[in-house]
Amino acid sequence: MSPDAGAATLTTRAQDTARVREFVEREVTPRAAAIDQDSAVPAELVRALAAEGHLGATVAPGFGGTGLDQVRLGVLHEEVARGCSSTRTLLTVHGMVSDAVQRWGTDDQRAEWLPRLAAGDALGALALSEPGAGSDPTGLETTAEPVDGGYALTGVKTWISMALIADLLLVFARTPGGITAFLVPRTTPGVEVVPIDGVLGTRGGLMGQVRLSGARVPATAVLGPEGRGFPTVATTALELGRYSVAAGCVGIAQACLDAALAHTGSRRQGGALIADHQLVRRLVTDIATEVTASRLLLRQAGALRQANDLSAPTATWMAKYFASTAANRAATETVQLHGASGCFDGHPAARYFRDAKVMEIIEGSTQVQQVVIADLVRQDRRRLPDLAAPLLSTGR
Ligand SMILES: Cc1cc2nc3c(=O)[nH]c(=O)nc-3n(C[C@H](O)[C@H](O)[C@H](O)COP(=O)(O)OP(=O)(O)OC[C@H]3O[C@@H](n4cnc5c(N)ncnc54)[C@H](O)[C@@H]3O)c2cc1C
C-alpha cells in the first residue's frame, strides 16, 4: 500500500488545526511544566495522544493510522511543540520509526508493527547516534555480525530519545556490505537501556543509552536493503525528523511570542506598560516576524514533501535552519522581556530557552546546515525551492 493511500481529506486544514490546538490546550500545555520538572512524558499523555490518533499520524489508514498529509503533519508537530517540546519529541521519533517501517518494510514487517505503532500499543525510538558518531553518523561502529539465521548486534547507541519507553528500536549497524537498519524489540536479550539524566532541553525526552552486547535478531529484522541502510532508511527517516523538528521550532517561537505578548501587555514599569516602550516593541516585532517567516518556510517544505518535489530536502533543511535559529533568538528575547522572572527553572520562558538551544544540535546542527544547504544549492539549481507555487496551490 502507498503511504499516502486514504489520506484524510474530508476536513479543512483550518478545522484540523483548531482541533489539534484544542487537544494541546487541554492535554499537553497544562502538563508541560511537570514534564520538564519530572523529565518524563507521562503514560496518561501517551494514552491521550494515542486515543486522538496522533501516534498514527504517519501511518496510512489501512494500517490503523490517520495518514496525515505533510502540511497537516507539520501543523500537528508545531502545535504540540507550542505546548511542550518533549511531547513533540515523542511524536518525532515515533513517527520516524513508523514511517520507516511503512516505506521500507516487507509486508510481514508492516503487518506486524504498523497497527501497533499506529495505535500506540508499541512506541518507536531511533537509535543512530553513537559516542563517536553524531553529526557524521556514517562513522558508526556498532556491528551486526551474521550468525545462524540472523545477526548479533554489538555496540553503543547514545542520546536516544524515548529509549526508556520504546518497544521498538530502529538500530543502524555495520554489516559486511555496509550500514544496515534493523527492527529490534527493546526486550531482545542482549539489549540494555541505561537512562541519561540532566539534558538541557526537551527534558521529558526519556533519553537513554542503548547497549547492545551480542543481541540476536532474526534475518527478518533487517529493514530495507542490507548494506544500504543509510541512503535509504536513514535518509528518509532523518528528512522526516528534520521536518518535524522544524515544525517544533515554529511551535517554540510561537509560544515565545504568546508569552512575550502576555507579559509585556500586563507588566508596568516607568509608569507605563512595558509593551509601550519602543525598544520592547522592536523585540516583539522581531519575534513575530521571524515566527511568520519560519512558518512560511515550514509550510513550503510540507507542500514540497507532499508533492515529492525534487527540492523538498533543500526546503526542509532551510526550514529547519531558519526556524531553529529564529526560535533561539525568540527564546533569548522572551527571557529578556520577562526580566528576572524568566530566569528561573519552572518559568515557561526559561523552558523555551533551554528547549530552543537543543533544536540547533539535533537533526543536523546549525553548522552542518550552513555547509549542507550551500552544497545542495550549488550542486543542482533545480533543488532551489519554488517559493510561490506550492503555497498558492495548497490553500487552507
Ligand atoms: C536532546 C537530544 C535528543 C537526541 N535524540 C536522538 C535520537 O533520538 N536518536 C539519535 O540517534 N540521536 C539523538 N540525538 C543525538 C544527535 O543526533 C546528535 O547530538 C547530533 O547528531 C550531533 O552530534 P554530536 O552531539 O556528537 O555533536 P558533534 O557531531 O560532535 O558536533 C559538535 C560540534 O561540531 C560541529 N560540527 C560537527 N561536524 C561539523 C561539520 N561537518 N562542519 C561544521 N561543524 C561541524 C557541530 O555543529 C557542533 O557544534 C539527540 C541529541 C540531543 C541533544
The ligand as a MOL file (V3000), in Angstrom:
LIG
                    3D

  0  0  0     0  0            999 V3000
M  V30 BEGIN CTAB
M  V30 COUNTS 53 58 0 0 0
M  V30 BEGIN ATOM
M  V30 1 C 18.0160 16.2480 23.1360 0
M  V30 2 C 18.6700 15.3230 22.1550 0
M  V30 3 C 17.9410 14.2730 21.6110 0
M  V30 4 C 18.5560 13.3770 20.7140 0
M  V30 5 N 17.8330 12.3060 20.2360 0
M  V30 6 C 18.4420 11.4080 19.4240 0
M  V30 7 C 17.7270 10.2420 18.9730 0
M  V30 8 O 16.5440 10.0500 19.2820 0
M  V30 9 N 18.3840 9.3300 18.2080 0
M  V30 10 C 19.6860 9.5060 17.8270 0
M  V30 11 O 20.2140 8.6540 17.1240 0
M  V30 12 N 20.3940 10.6030 18.2480 0
M  V30 13 C 19.8040 11.5480 19.0300 0
M  V30 14 N 20.4970 12.6520 19.4670 0
M  V30 15 C 21.8870 12.8360 19.0490 0
M  V30 16 C 22.0150 13.9180 17.9920 0
M  V30 17 O 21.5810 13.3970 16.7480 0
M  V30 18 C 23.4990 14.3470 17.9710 0
M  V30 19 O 23.7240 15.0400 19.1860 0
M  V30 20 C 23.7950 15.2440 16.7900 0
M  V30 21 O 23.8050 14.4810 15.5990 0
M  V30 22 C 25.1540 15.9430 16.9480 0
M  V30 23 O 26.1510 15.0010 17.2280 0
M  V30 24 P 27.1330 15.2040 18.4730 0
M  V30 25 O 26.3260 15.5360 19.6600 0
M  V30 26 O 28.0140 14.0270 18.5350 0
M  V30 27 O 27.9870 16.5090 18.1180 0
M  V30 28 P 29.2350 16.5770 17.1120 0
M  V30 29 O 28.9230 15.9280 15.8230 0
M  V30 30 O 30.4550 16.1200 17.8390 0
M  V30 31 O 29.3360 18.1510 16.8760 0
M  V30 32 C 29.9550 19.0130 17.8350 0
M  V30 33 C 30.0970 20.4030 17.2030 0
M  V30 34 O 30.8760 20.3050 15.9910 0
M  V30 35 C 30.1360 20.8650 14.9210 0
M  V30 36 N 30.3660 20.0850 13.6880 0
M  V30 37 C 30.3110 18.7400 13.5400 0
M  V30 38 N 30.5250 18.3930 12.2520 0
M  V30 39 C 30.6910 19.5660 11.5790 0
M  V30 40 C 30.9120 19.8870 10.2020 0
M  V30 41 N 30.9890 18.9420 9.2540 0
M  V30 42 N 31.0480 21.1980 9.8710 0
M  V30 43 C 30.9400 22.1770 10.8000 0
M  V30 44 N 30.7280 21.9310 12.1270 0
M  V30 45 C 30.5940 20.6360 12.4980 0
M  V30 46 C 28.6710 20.7650 15.3290 0
M  V30 47 O 27.8940 21.7610 14.6970 0
M  V30 48 C 28.7390 21.0090 16.8120 0
M  V30 49 O 28.7540 22.3960 17.0740 0
M  V30 50 C 19.9170 13.5680 20.3490 0
M  V30 51 C 20.6330 14.6460 20.8900 0
M  V30 52 C 20.0300 15.5060 21.7810 0
M  V30 53 C 20.8380 16.6540 22.3500 0
M  V30 END ATOM
M  V30 BEGIN BOND
M  V30 1 1 1 2
M  V30 2 1 2 3
M  V30 3 2 2 52
M  V30 4 2 3 4
M  V30 5 1 4 5
M  V30 6 1 4 50
M  V30 7 2 5 6
M  V30 8 1 6 7
M  V30 9 1 6 13
M  V30 10 2 7 8
M  V30 11 1 7 9
M  V30 12 1 9 10
M  V30 13 2 10 11
M  V30 14 1 10 12
M  V30 15 2 12 13
M  V30 16 1 13 14
M  V30 17 1 14 15
M  V30 18 1 14 50
M  V30 19 1 15 16
M  V30 20 1 16 17
M  V30 21 1 16 18
M  V30 22 1 18 19
M  V30 23 1 18 20
M  V30 24 1 20 21
M  V30 25 1 20 22
M  V30 26 1 22 23
M  V30 27 1 23 24
M  V30 28 2 24 25
M  V30 29 1 24 26
M  V30 30 1 24 27
M  V30 31 1 27 28
M  V30 32 2 28 29
M  V30 33 1 28 30
M  V30 34 1 28 31
M  V30 35 1 31 32
M  V30 36 1 32 33
M  V30 37 1 33 34
M  V30 38 1 33 48
M  V30 39 1 34 35
M  V30 40 1 35 36
M  V30 41 1 35 46
M  V30 42 1 36 37
M  V30 43 1 36 45
M  V30 44 2 37 38
M  V30 45 1 38 39
M  V30 46 1 39 40
M  V30 47 2 39 45
M  V30 48 1 40 41
M  V30 49 2 40 42
M  V30 50 1 42 43
M  V30 51 2 43 44
M  V30 52 1 44 45
M  V30 53 1 46 47
M  V30 54 1 46 48
M  V30 55 1 48 49
M  V30 56 2 50 51
M  V30 57 1 51 52
M  V30 58 1 52 53
M  V30 END BOND
M  V30 END CTAB
M  END
